[in-house]
Amino acid sequence: MTAGKSKERASNGPEPATAPRAAAPRLVLIAVGLAGVAFFLTFVHELRDVVAPVFLGLNLMIAAFPLQRWLSGRIHRYAAALLTLLLVLVVLGVFFTATGWAAGELVRELPGYNAELSQLWIDAAGWLAGLGVSEAMLMDQFRGMDASRVLGLLTPLVANVSSILAVLVTVVMAVFFLSMDSTSIQRRMAMLGRGYPGAAAAISSFSHGVRRYWIVTTVFGLIVALLDVVILAIIGVPLVWVWGVLAFLTNYIPNIGFVIGLAPPALLALLDGGPGPALAVVAAYSVLNFSVQSILQPKFTGQSVGVTPTVSFVSLLFWYWVLGWLGALLALPATLLLKAVLIDADPRARWVNALISSNPEREVPPAMRTPPAPAPGAGTAGTAAGGDGASAGAGPEAPGASAAAGADA
């Protein structure tokens, strides 16, 4: 019997050990993939002065491409590309001109509040001293604090004109060459779709998401900025148009842009008029931000960001490190690009959308989607219909089923 069992085992062969062999390559692939992504991001970080402006130019061309496509149906495609290029350059010029003007106005006006700022430091020191904090220690920390010292915080942004001009020149060159390539992008995407439909769908999803993000953010940023200007003018805060430009620019920074746009006008209102106007500015900004961005904007646009708020905040910190100050503006588009390449292009990785997507029901695999809830009373009717169907299946349907079973056999 022992010899018979040995022969039977020999004939059947050893039992396959598939689990360890399948798990090991998967772990290796994950480790190699993560290492590759880390190396790539480090490479991008070292070249951020080139990558960030080029990526900004790509975003601008993606946002303007519907206009170019519409013009291509009416004029020559190269003329349409040229007109779109000119429009993008005008937008860039307005953006950088408004930023420079706002910074110049702030640099010119802020030194006039030296006395008010010094008095504010003294009042704060006295209040903290009443709480038991040593006045001598406070005065050592606050001595010499004036508007000129605060103005020094703006020096890296204002004085480093050469760096800003280098970014602008790189963006303009990137937009120029991208506009030349855009004349044949539809034909190239059609070719990609015939060979690799998954990759083409992921790129298309990325472009639609980026375009929707920039258009929605720009439109509602303008609305918020104009409302802020009106409110600040009513309160009587100086430099209302400077704060309007700041509110519009910081609207592109996710999560913390509102706080960055609120702090300077609130501080100036405190120096110029006291606690009352400062509290009014904080209350007005908070109400406008909540009303427009949390109530009004979702009703018109739905989920335009594409990722959850937590992912949006983490992406801000991450891309600021990778791409520098432009990374704060490009955080969400860069996250959407990684999502399209690493997740949406691979059907096996789309389950991650259940954790990071703002609309997971539309982006997860069909097997993971929530089944629709049955209508009231549908369960009872379905049970009764199922019983009747089972009874009927014993009649004329049975021969066909037997024939199918015989054919399968």
GICORHU-V434486 format. One record per residue. N is the residue number from 0. RES is the residue in three letters. SS is DSSP state (H for helix, E for strand, L for the rest). PSI is psi in radians with two decimals (none if undefined). D_CENTER is the distance of its C-alpha to the mean C-alpha in Angstrom with 1 decimal. Layout:
n->N res->RES ss->SS psi->PSI d_center->D_CENTER
n->N res->RES ss->SS psi->PSI d_center->D_CENTER
This chain:
n->0 res->MET ss->L psi->-0.64 d_center->70.4
n->1 res->THR ss->H psi->-0.72 d_center->68.5
n->2 res->ALA ss->H psi->-0.63 d_center->69.0
n->3 res->GLY ss->H psi->-0.71 d_center->67.8
n->4 res->LYS ss->H psi->-0.65 d_center->64.6
n->5 res->SER ss->H psi->-0.74 d_center->64.0
n->6 res->LYS ss->H psi->-0.66 d_center->64.6
n->7 res->GLU ss->H psi->-0.72 d_center->62.2
n->8 res->ARG ss->H psi->-0.68 d_center->59.4
n->9 res->ALA ss->H psi->-0.67 d_center->60.1
n->10 res->SER ss->H psi->-0.67 d_center->60.0
n->11 res->ASN ss->H psi->-0.41 d_center->56.8
n->12 res->GLY ss->L psi->2.90 d_center->55.2
n->13 res->PRO ss->L psi->2.68 d_center->53.1
n->14 res->GLU ss->L psi->2.34 d_center->50.4
n->15 res->PRO ss->L psi->2.41 d_center->47.0
n->16 res->ALA ss->L psi->1.30 d_center->44.6
n->17 res->THR ss->H psi->-0.54 d_center->41.4
n->18 res->ALA ss->H psi->-0.90 d_center->39.1
n->19 res->PRO ss->H psi->-0.67 d_center->39.3
n->20 res->ARG ss->H psi->-0.55 d_center->39.1
n->21 res->ALA ss->H psi->-0.58 d_center->36.0
n->22 res->ALA ss->H psi->-0.69 d_center->34.2
n->23 res->ALA ss->H psi->-0.88 d_center->34.9
n->24 res->PRO ss->H psi->-0.60 d_center->33.3
n->25 res->ARG ss->H psi->-0.79 d_center->30.2
n->26 res->LEU ss->H psi->-0.68 d_center->29.8
n->27 res->VAL ss->H psi->-0.76 d_center->30.6
n->28 res->LEU ss->H psi->-0.71 d_center->28.0
n->29 res->ILE ss->H psi->-0.78 d_center->25.3
n->30 res->ALA ss->H psi->-0.75 d_center->26.5
n->31 res->VAL ss->H psi->-0.69 d_center->26.7
n->32 res->GLY ss->H psi->-0.78 d_center->23.2
n->33 res->LEU ss->H psi->-0.70 d_center->21.7
n->34 res->ALA ss->H psi->-0.69 d_center->24.0
n->35 res->GLY ss->H psi->-0.74 d_center->22.9
n->36 res->VAL ss->H psi->-0.75 d_center->19.2
n->37 res->ALA ss->H psi->-0.75 d_center->20.2
n->38 res->PHE ss->H psi->-0.73 d_center->22.5
n->39 res->PHE ss->H psi->-0.76 d_center->20.0
n->40 res->LEU ss->H psi->-0.62 d_center->17.4
n->41 res->THR ss->H psi->-0.69 d_center->20.4
n->42 res->PHE ss->H psi->-0.76 d_center->21.5
n->43 res->VAL ss->H psi->-0.67 d_center->18.2
n->44 res->HIS ss->H psi->-0.70 d_center->18.5
n->45 res->GLU ss->H psi->-0.49 d_center->22.0
n->46 res->LEU ss->L psi->0.46 d_center->21.2
n->47 res->ARG ss->H psi->-0.51 d_center->18.1
n->48 res->ASP ss->H psi->-0.33 d_center->20.2
n->49 res->VAL ss->H psi->-0.77 d_center->20.4
n->50 res->VAL ss->H psi->-0.77 d_center->17.3
n->51 res->ALA ss->H psi->-0.84 d_center->14.8
n->52 res->PRO ss->H psi->-0.68 d_center->16.7
n->53 res->VAL ss->H psi->-0.72 d_center->17.2
n->54 res->PHE ss->H psi->-0.62 d_center->13.6
n->55 res->LEU ss->H psi->-0.76 d_center->13.1
n->56 res->GLY ss->H psi->-0.70 d_center->16.1
n->57 res->LEU ss->H psi->-0.74 d_center->15.0
n->58 res->ASN ss->H psi->-0.72 d_center->11.9
n->59 res->LEU ss->H psi->-0.71 d_center->14.6
n->60 res->MET ss->H psi->-0.63 d_center->17.0
n->61 res->ILE ss->H psi->-0.73 d_center->14.9
n->62 res->ALA ss->H psi->-0.57 d_center->14.3
n->63 res->ALA ss->H psi->-0.07 d_center->18.0
n->64 res->PHE ss->H psi->-0.64 d_center->19.4
n->65 res->PRO ss->H psi->-0.64 d_center->20.4
n->66 res->LEU ss->H psi->-0.74 d_center->22.7
n->67 res->GLN ss->H psi->-0.71 d_center->24.1
n->68 res->ARG ss->H psi->-0.68 d_center->24.9
n->69 res->TRP ss->H psi->-0.72 d_center->26.6
n->70 res->LEU ss->H psi->-0.56 d_center->28.6
n->71 res->SER ss->H psi->-0.43 d_center->29.6
n->72 res->GLY ss->L psi->-0.12 d_center->31.5
n->73 res->ARG ss->L psi->-0.51 d_center->33.6
n->74 res->ILE ss->L psi->3.11 d_center->34.1
n->75 res->HIS ss->L psi->2.56 d_center->34.2
n->76 res->ARG ss->H psi->-0.57 d_center->30.9
n->77 res->TYR ss->H psi->-0.62 d_center->31.3
n->78 res->ALA ss->H psi->-0.68 d_center->31.9
n->79 res->ALA ss->H psi->-0.72 d_center->28.8
n->80 res->ALA ss->H psi->-0.66 d_center->26.8
n->81 res->LEU ss->H psi->-0.77 d_center->28.6
n->82 res->LEU ss->H psi->-0.70 d_center->27.9
n->83 res->THR ss->H psi->-0.71 d_center->24.1
n->84 res->LEU ss->H psi->-0.77 d_center->24.2
n->85 res->LEU ss->H psi->-0.69 d_center->26.1
n->86 res->LEU ss->H psi->-0.76 d_center->23.7
n->87 res->VAL ss->H psi->-0.69 d_center->20.8
n->88 res->LEU ss->H psi->-0.66 d_center->23.1
n->89 res->VAL ss->H psi->-0.74 d_center->24.1
n->90 res->VAL ss->H psi->-0.76 d_center->20.5
n->91 res->LEU ss->H psi->-0.76 d_center->20.1
n->92 res->GLY ss->H psi->-0.76 d_center->23.5
n->93 res->VAL ss->H psi->-0.72 d_center->22.9
n->94 res->PHE ss->H psi->-0.90 d_center->19.7
n->95 res->PHE ss->H psi->-0.60 d_center->21.6
n->96 res->THR ss->H psi->-0.77 d_center->24.8
n->97 res->ALA ss->H psi->-0.70 d_center->23.5
n->98 res->THR ss->H psi->-0.80 d_center->21.9
n->99 res->GLY ss->H psi->-0.70 d_center->25.3
n->100 res->TRP ss->H psi->-0.78 d_center->27.3
n->101 res->ALA ss->H psi->-0.73 d_center->25.6
n->102 res->ALA ss->H psi->-0.69 d_center->26.0
n->103 res->GLY ss->H psi->-0.72 d_center->29.6
n->104 res->GLU ss->H psi->-0.68 d_center->30.5
n->105 res->LEU ss->H psi->-0.71 d_center->29.3
n->106 res->VAL ss->H psi->-0.61 d_center->31.3
n->107 res->ARG ss->H psi->-0.61 d_center->34.3
n->108 res->GLU ss->H psi->-0.52 d_center->34.3
n->109 res->LEU ss->H psi->-0.66 d_center->33.3
n->110 res->PRO ss->H psi->-0.32 d_center->36.6
n->111 res->GLY ss->H psi->-0.13 d_center->38.6
n->112 res->TYR ss->H psi->0.50 d_center->37.4
n->113 res->ASN ss->H psi->-0.85 d_center->39.1
n->114 res->ALA ss->H psi->-0.75 d_center->41.7
n->115 res->GLU ss->H psi->-0.69 d_center->39.3
n->116 res->LEU ss->H psi->-0.67 d_center->37.0
n->117 res->SER ss->H psi->-0.71 d_center->40.0
n->118 res->GLN ss->H psi->-0.61 d_center->41.3
n->119 res->LEU ss->H psi->-0.74 d_center->38.1
n->120 res->TRP ss->H psi->-0.70 d_center->38.2
n->121 res->ILE ss->H psi->-0.77 d_center->41.9
n->122 res->ASP ss->H psi->-0.72 d_center->41.3
n->123 res->ALA ss->H psi->-0.68 d_center->38.5
n->124 res->ALA ss->H psi->-0.72 d_center->40.9
n->125 res->GLY ss->H psi->-0.67 d_center->43.7
n->126 res->TRP ss->H psi->-0.73 d_center->41.7
n->127 res->LEU ss->H psi->-0.57 d_center->40.6
n->128 res->ALA ss->H psi->-0.58 d_center->44.2
n->129 res->GLY ss->H psi->-0.36 d_center->45.3
n->130 res->LEU ss->L psi->0.02 d_center->43.2
n->131 res->GLY ss->L psi->0.02 d_center->45.1
n->132 res->VAL ss->L psi->2.38 d_center->42.9
n->133 res->SER ss->L psi->2.20 d_center->45.2
n->134 res->GLU ss->H psi->-0.61 d_center->45.4
n->135 res->ALA ss->H psi->-0.73 d_center->46.4
n->136 res->MET ss->H psi->-0.67 d_center->43.3
n->137 res->LEU ss->H psi->-0.74 d_center->41.1
n->138 res->MET ss->H psi->-0.55 d_center->43.0
n->139 res->ASP ss->H psi->-0.62 d_center->42.6
n->140 res->GLN ss->H psi->-0.65 d_center->38.9
n->141 res->PHE ss->H psi->-0.09 d_center->38.7
n->142 res->ARG ss->L psi->2.32 d_center->41.5
n->143 res->GLY ss->L psi->0.06 d_center->40.7
n->144 res->MET ss->L psi->2.12 d_center->37.4
n->145 res->ASP ss->L psi->-3.06 d_center->37.1
n->146 res->ALA ss->H psi->-0.53 d_center->34.9
n->147 res->SER ss->H psi->-0.64 d_center->35.5
n->148 res->ARG ss->H psi->-0.74 d_center->34.2
n->149 res->VAL ss->H psi->-0.64 d_center->31.0
n->150 res->LEU ss->H psi->-0.47 d_center->30.8
n->151 res->GLY ss->H psi->-0.38 d_center->30.8
n->152 res->LEU ss->H psi->-0.42 d_center->27.2
n->153 res->LEU ss->H psi->-0.12 d_center->26.3
n->154 res->THR ss->H psi->-0.77 d_center->28.4
n->155 res->PRO ss->H psi->-0.46 d_center->25.8
n->156 res->LEU ss->H psi->-0.55 d_center->23.8
n->157 res->VAL ss->H psi->-0.76 d_center->26.8
n->158 res->ALA ss->L psi->-0.49 d_center->29.4
n->159 res->ASN ss->L psi->1.10 d_center->27.5
n->160 res->VAL ss->H psi->-0.60 d_center->27.8
n->161 res->SER ss->H psi->-0.68 d_center->28.4
n->162 res->SER ss->H psi->-0.72 d_center->25.0
n->163 res->ILE ss->H psi->-0.72 d_center->23.2
n->164 res->LEU ss->H psi->-0.62 d_center->25.5
n->165 res->ALA ss->H psi->-0.72 d_center->24.9
n->166 res->VAL ss->H psi->-0.77 d_center->21.2
n->167 res->LEU ss->H psi->-0.76 d_center->22.1
n->168 res->VAL ss->H psi->-0.71 d_center->24.7
n->169 res->THR ss->H psi->-0.71 d_center->22.5
n->170 res->VAL ss->H psi->-0.78 d_center->19.8
n->171 res->VAL ss->H psi->-0.76 d_center->22.8
n->172 res->MET ss->H psi->-0.71 d_center->24.4
n->173 res->ALA ss->H psi->-0.75 d_center->21.4
n->174 res->VAL ss->H psi->-0.68 d_center->20.9
n->175 res->PHE ss->H psi->-0.88 d_center->24.7
n->176 res->PHE ss->H psi->-0.60 d_center->24.9
n->177 res->LEU ss->H psi->-0.62 d_center->22.0
n->178 res->SER ss->H psi->-0.59 d_center->23.7
n->179 res->MET ss->H psi->-0.73 d_center->26.8
n->180 res->ASP ss->H psi->-0.41 d_center->25.3
n->181 res->SER ss->H psi->-0.29 d_center->23.6
n->182 res->THR ss->H psi->-0.40 d_center->27.1
n->183 res->SER ss->H psi->0.26 d_center->27.5
n->184 res->ILE ss->H psi->-0.60 d_center->24.1
n->185 res->GLN ss->H psi->-0.71 d_center->25.0
n->186 res->ARG ss->H psi->-0.69 d_center->28.2
n->187 res->ARG ss->H psi->-0.68 d_center->26.4
n->188 res->MET ss->H psi->-0.60 d_center->23.9
n->189 res->ALA ss->H psi->-0.73 d_center->27.0
n->190 res->MET ss->H psi->-0.75 d_center->28.7
n->191 res->LEU ss->H psi->-0.67 d_center->25.8
n->192 res->GLY ss->H psi->-0.57 d_center->25.7
n->193 res->ARG ss->H psi->-0.56 d_center->29.5
n->194 res->GLY ss->H psi->-0.73 d_center->29.3
n->195 res->TYR ss->L psi->1.40 d_center->26.1
n->196 res->PRO ss->H psi->-0.56 d_center->24.7
n->197 res->GLY ss->H psi->-0.78 d_center->22.2
n->198 res->ALA ss->H psi->-0.70 d_center->20.5
n->199 res->ALA ss->H psi->-0.71 d_center->20.8
n->200 res->ALA ss->H psi->-0.66 d_center->19.2
n->201 res->ALA ss->H psi->-0.75 d_center->16.2
n->202 res->ILE ss->H psi->-0.71 d_center->15.8
n->203 res->SER ss->H psi->-0.72 d_center->16.4
n->204 res->SER ss->H psi->-0.70 d_center->13.7
n->205 res->PHE ss->H psi->-0.80 d_center->11.1
n->206 res->SER ss->H psi->-0.72 d_center->12.6
n->207 res->HIS ss->H psi->-0.72 d_center->12.7
n->208 res->GLY ss->H psi->-0.75 d_center->9.1
n->209 res->VAL ss->H psi->-0.77 d_center->8.2
n->210 res->ARG ss->H psi->-0.79 d_center->11.3
n->211 res->ARG ss->H psi->-0.69 d_center->10.7
n->212 res->TYR ss->H psi->-0.85 d_center->7.5
n->213 res->TRP ss->H psi->-0.73 d_center->9.5
n->214 res->ILE ss->H psi->-0.82 d_center->12.7
n->215 res->VAL ss->H psi->-0.78 d_center->11.9
n->216 res->THR ss->H psi->-0.67 d_center->10.4
n->217 res->THR ss->H psi->-0.82 d_center->13.4
n->218 res->VAL ss->H psi->-0.88 d_center->16.0
n->219 res->PHE ss->H psi->-0.40 d_center->15.4
n->220 res->GLY ss->H psi->-0.70 d_center->15.0
n->221 res->LEU ss->H psi->-0.72 d_center->18.4
n->222 res->ILE ss->H psi->-0.84 d_center->19.8
n->223 res->VAL ss->H psi->-0.72 d_center->18.9
n->224 res->ALA ss->H psi->-0.77 d_center->20.2
n->225 res->LEU ss->H psi->-0.71 d_center->23.4
n->226 res->LEU ss->H psi->-0.65 d_center->24.1
n->227 res->ASP ss->H psi->-0.71 d_center->23.7
n->228 res->VAL ss->H psi->-0.77 d_center->26.2
n->229 res->VAL ss->H psi->-0.81 d_center->28.6
n->230 res->ILE ss->H psi->-0.77 d_center->28.5
n->231 res->LEU ss->H psi->-0.63 d_center->29.0
n->232 res->ALA ss->H psi->-0.66 d_center->31.8
n->233 res->ILE ss->H psi->-0.71 d_center->33.5
n->234 res->ILE ss->H psi->-0.52 d_center->33.3
n->235 res->GLY ss->L psi->0.52 d_center->34.6
n->236 res->VAL ss->L psi->2.34 d_center->32.1
n->237 res->PRO ss->L psi->2.82 d_center->32.7
n->238 res->LEU ss->L psi->0.82 d_center->30.2
n->239 res->VAL ss->H psi->-0.65 d_center->28.4
n->240 res->TRP ss->H psi->-0.53 d_center->27.0
n->241 res->VAL ss->H psi->-0.76 d_center->25.7
n->242 res->TRP ss->H psi->-0.49 d_center->23.8
n->243 res->GLY ss->H psi->-0.75 d_center->22.6
n->244 res->VAL ss->H psi->-0.73 d_center->21.1
n->245 res->LEU ss->H psi->-0.73 d_center->19.6
n->246 res->ALA ss->H psi->-0.67 d_center->18.0
n->247 res->PHE ss->H psi->-0.76 d_center->16.5
n->248 res->LEU ss->H psi->-0.76 d_center->15.1
n->249 res->THR ss->H psi->-0.21 d_center->13.7
n->250 res->ASN ss->L psi->-0.39 d_center->12.0
n->251 res->TYR ss->L psi->-0.19 d_center->9.2
n->252 res->ILE ss->L psi->2.01 d_center->9.0
n->253 res->PRO ss->L psi->2.58 d_center->7.3
n->254 res->ASN ss->L psi->-1.02 d_center->10.2
n->255 res->ILE ss->L psi->0.01 d_center->12.9
n->256 res->GLY ss->H psi->-0.62 d_center->12.8
n->257 res->PHE ss->H psi->-0.75 d_center->15.3
n->258 res->VAL ss->H psi->-0.71 d_center->17.6
n->259 res->ILE ss->H psi->-0.68 d_center->17.6
n->260 res->GLY ss->H psi->-0.34 d_center->18.5
n->261 res->LEU ss->H psi->-0.69 d_center->21.1
n->262 res->ALA ss->H psi->-0.86 d_center->23.1
n->263 res->PRO ss->H psi->-0.84 d_center->24.8
n->264 res->PRO ss->H psi->-0.56 d_center->26.2
n->265 res->ALA ss->H psi->-0.71 d_center->27.3
n->266 res->LEU ss->H psi->-0.74 d_center->29.1
n->267 res->LEU ss->H psi->-0.64 d_center->30.8
n->268 res->ALA ss->H psi->-0.64 d_center->31.9
n->269 res->LEU ss->H psi->-0.72 d_center->33.4
n->270 res->LEU ss->H psi->-0.62 d_center->35.3
n->271 res->ASP ss->H psi->-0.64 d_center->36.4
n->272 res->GLY ss->H psi->-0.14 d_center->37.3
n->273 res->GLY ss->L psi->-3.01 d_center->37.2
n->274 res->PRO ss->H psi->-0.56 d_center->35.5
n->275 res->GLY ss->H psi->-1.00 d_center->35.8
n->276 res->PRO ss->H psi->-0.62 d_center->33.6
n->277 res->ALA ss->H psi->-0.77 d_center->31.0
n->278 res->LEU ss->H psi->-0.62 d_center->30.8
n->279 res->ALA ss->H psi->-0.70 d_center->30.6
n->280 res->VAL ss->H psi->-0.79 d_center->27.6
n->281 res->VAL ss->H psi->-0.78 d_center->25.8
n->282 res->ALA ss->H psi->-0.75 d_center->26.8
n->283 res->ALA ss->H psi->-0.77 d_center->26.0
n->284 res->TYR ss->H psi->-0.73 d_center->22.4
n->285 res->SER ss->H psi->-0.78 d_center->21.8
n->286 res->VAL ss->H psi->-0.78 d_center->23.3
n->287 res->LEU ss->H psi->-0.76 d_center->21.5
n->288 res->ASN ss->H psi->-0.76 d_center->18.1
n->289 res->PHE ss->H psi->-0.73 d_center->18.9
n->290 res->SER ss->H psi->-0.78 d_center->20.7
n->291 res->VAL ss->H psi->-0.88 d_center->18.3
n->292 res->GLN ss->H psi->-0.40 d_center->14.8
n->293 res->SER ss->H psi->-0.40 d_center->16.2
n->294 res->ILE ss->H psi->-0.95 d_center->19.1
n->295 res->LEU ss->H psi->-0.84 d_center->19.2
n->296 res->GLN ss->H psi->-0.80 d_center->15.7
n->297 res->PRO ss->H psi->-0.50 d_center->15.4
n->298 res->LYS ss->H psi->-0.49 d_center->19.0
n->299 res->PHE ss->H psi->-0.52 d_center->18.2
n->300 res->THR ss->H psi->-0.29 d_center->14.8
n->301 res->GLY ss->L psi->-2.55 d_center->14.5
n->302 res->GLN ss->L psi->1.59 d_center->11.3
n->303 res->SER ss->L psi->-0.22 d_center->9.0
n->304 res->VAL ss->L psi->-0.79 d_center->5.6
n->305 res->GLY ss->L psi->-0.28 d_center->7.2
n->306 res->VAL ss->E psi->2.90 d_center->7.1
n->307 res->THR ss->L psi->2.81 d_center->9.4
n->308 res->PRO ss->H psi->-0.63 d_center->9.4
n->309 res->THR ss->H psi->-0.79 d_center->11.0
n->310 res->VAL ss->H psi->-0.65 d_center->8.6
n->311 res->SER ss->H psi->-0.75 d_center->5.9
n->312 res->PHE ss->H psi->-0.77 d_center->8.9
n->313 res->VAL ss->H psi->-0.66 d_center->10.2
n->314 res->SER ss->H psi->-0.59 d_center->7.5
n->315 res->LEU ss->H psi->-0.86 d_center->8.1
n->316 res->LEU ss->H psi->-0.74 d_center->11.7
n->317 res->PHE ss->H psi->-0.86 d_center->11.8
n->318 res->TRP ss->H psi->-0.40 d_center->10.3
n->319 res->TYR ss->H psi->-0.65 d_center->12.4
n->320 res->TRP ss->H psi->-0.69 d_center->15.3
n->321 res->VAL ss->H psi->-0.80 d_center->14.7
n->322 res->LEU ss->H psi->0.02 d_center->14.1
n->323 res->GLY ss->L psi->-2.69 d_center->15.7
n->324 res->TRP ss->H psi->-0.51 d_center->15.0
n->325 res->LEU ss->H psi->-0.39 d_center->13.0
n->326 res->GLY ss->H psi->-0.47 d_center->10.6
n->327 res->ALA ss->H psi->-0.60 d_center->9.7
n->328 res->LEU ss->H psi->-0.52 d_center->8.8
n->329 res->LEU ss->L psi->0.23 d_center->7.2
n->330 res->ALA ss->H psi->-0.89 d_center->5.4
n->331 res->LEU ss->H psi->-0.76 d_center->1.8
n->332 res->PRO ss->H psi->-0.67 d_center->4.9
n->333 res->ALA ss->H psi->-0.66 d_center->7.0
n->334 res->THR ss->H psi->-0.71 d_center->6.0
n->335 res->LEU ss->H psi->-0.59 d_center->6.5
n->336 res->LEU ss->H psi->-0.82 d_center->9.6
n->337 res->LEU ss->H psi->-0.68 d_center->10.9
n->338 res->LYS ss->H psi->-0.72 d_center->10.7
n->339 res->ALA ss->H psi->-0.70 d_center->12.5
n->340 res->VAL ss->H psi->-0.76 d_center->15.0
n->341 res->LEU ss->H psi->-0.41 d_center->15.9
n->342 res->ILE ss->H psi->-1.01 d_center->15.6
n->343 res->ASP ss->H psi->-0.51 d_center->15.7
n->344 res->ALA ss->L psi->-0.27 d_center->18.4
n->345 res->ASP ss->L psi->1.93 d_center->20.6
n->346 res->PRO ss->H psi->-0.50 d_center->22.1
n->347 res->ARG ss->H psi->-0.29 d_center->23.3
n->348 res->ALA ss->H psi->-0.01 d_center->19.9
n->349 res->ARG ss->H psi->-0.19 d_center->18.4
n->350 res->TRP ss->H psi->-0.38 d_center->19.7
n->351 res->VAL ss->H psi->-0.45 d_center->16.7
n->352 res->ASN ss->H psi->-0.41 d_center->14.7
n->353 res->ALA ss->H psi->-0.38 d_center->17.1
n->354 res->LEU ss->H psi->-0.51 d_center->15.6
n->355 res->ILE ss->H psi->-0.30 d_center->11.8
n->356 res->SER ss->E psi->2.52 d_center->11.2
n->357 res->SER ss->L psi->-0.26 d_center->11.0
n->358 res->ASN ss->L psi->1.24 d_center->13.9
n->359 res->PRO ss->H psi->-0.50 d_center->15.9
n->360 res->GLU ss->H psi->-0.47 d_center->19.1
n->361 res->ARG ss->H psi->-0.34 d_center->18.0
n->362 res->GLU ss->H psi->-0.15 d_center->16.6
n->363 res->VAL ss->L psi->2.86 d_center->19.1
n->364 res->PRO ss->L psi->2.65 d_center->22.5
n->365 res->PRO ss->H psi->-0.58 d_center->25.1
n->366 res->ALA ss->H psi->-0.36 d_center->27.2
n->367 res->MET ss->H psi->-0.13 d_center->24.6
n->368 res->ARG ss->L psi->2.61 d_center->24.1
n->369 res->THR ss->L psi->2.21 d_center->25.9
n->370 res->PRO ss->L psi->2.57 d_center->29.2
n->371 res->PRO ss->L psi->2.48 d_center->29.9
n->372 res->ALA ss->L psi->2.38 d_center->32.1
n->373 res->PRO ss->L psi->2.60 d_center->35.7
n->374 res->ALA ss->L psi->2.70 d_center->37.3
n->375 res->PRO ss->L psi->2.26 d_center->39.9
n->376 res->GLY ss->L psi->-0.08 d_center->43.1
n->377 res->ALA ss->H psi->-0.49 d_center->41.7
n->378 res->GLY ss->H psi->-0.78 d_center->42.4
n->379 res->THR ss->H psi->-0.78 d_center->46.1
n->380 res->ALA ss->H psi->-0.67 d_center->46.6
n->381 res->GLY ss->H psi->-0.66 d_center->44.8
n->382 res->THR ss->H psi->-0.75 d_center->47.1
n->383 res->ALA ss->H psi->-0.74 d_center->50.1
n->384 res->ALA ss->H psi->-0.65 d_center->49.0
n->385 res->GLY ss->H psi->-0.68 d_center->48.4
n->386 res->GLY ss->H psi->-0.72 d_center->51.9
n->387 res->ASP ss->H psi->-0.68 d_center->53.4
n->388 res->GLY ss->H psi->-0.67 d_center->51.6
n->389 res->ALA ss->H psi->-0.66 d_center->52.8
n->390 res->SER ss->H psi->-0.72 d_center->56.3
n->391 res->ALA ss->H psi->-0.51 d_center->56.2
n->392 res->GLY ss->H psi->-0.35 d_center->54.8
n->393 res->ALA ss->L psi->-0.17 d_center->58.1
n->394 res->GLY ss->L psi->-2.03 d_center->59.8
n->395 res->PRO ss->L psi->-0.43 d_center->59.2
n->396 res->GLU ss->H psi->-0.41 d_center->55.8
n->397 res->ALA ss->H psi->-0.76 d_center->57.5
n->398 res->PRO ss->H psi->-0.70 d_center->59.3
n->399 res->GLY ss->H psi->-0.70 d_center->56.2
n->400 res->ALA ss->H psi->-0.70 d_center->54.3
n->401 res->SER ss->H psi->-0.68 d_center->57.4
n->402 res->ALA ss->H psi->-0.71 d_center->57.5
n->403 res->ALA ss->H psi->-0.72 d_center->53.8
n->404 res->ALA ss->H psi->-0.66 d_center->54.4
n->405 res->GLY ss->H psi->-0.65 d_center->57.4
n->406 res->ALA ss->H psi->-0.71 d_center->55.5
n->407 res->ASP ss->H psi->-0.69 d_center->52.8
n->408 res->ALA ss->L psi->none d_center->55.7
